[in-house]
Amino acid sequence: MKVDFWQLSNDGPQKVVALIARRVLDEGERLLVVSADAGQRADISRALWHAGAESFLANGEAGAPGAERQPVLLSDTPDAANAASHVVFADGVFRDPKSFARAFLLFDETTKADARKVWRSLDGQPDLERAFFEQEDGRWVKKA
């Protein structure tokens, strides 16, 4: 399993989730986006629907009819009704990602201390790869 830590600075979670979602879907995979904040999930959904001038990233909310068919599913829990292989924790709160091949933890200054604790807690775990990304000059750069 791979866990990526993305420190938000210039771009908000909506833009970053859209970037990650496009990459995941281009790989032929499905994505679950988790946030306890219903307003944040709604903002992310709108950003996905308007992700590009000529394209959109179809998505839906967990519990809605057809949720299992959604390429990107938004939920307040890490239960992937759409059989997603990738999960984004958009609200900065890490949850158990064991049923996923890859997890992304988005965090900002307010959740930075918690992200550091999670990073340390994953140290030395077998079959787990960690990476840390932050923005430099508008680009995402791998730092660790």
Secondary structure, DSSP 8 states (H G I E B T S, - for coil): -EEEEEE-SSS-HHHHHHHHHHHHHHTT--EEEE-S-HHHHHHHHHHHHTS-SS----EEETTSTTGGG-SEEEESSS--TT--SEEEETTS-----TTSSEEEEEE-GGGHHHHHHHHHHTTT-TT-EEEEEEEETTEEEE--
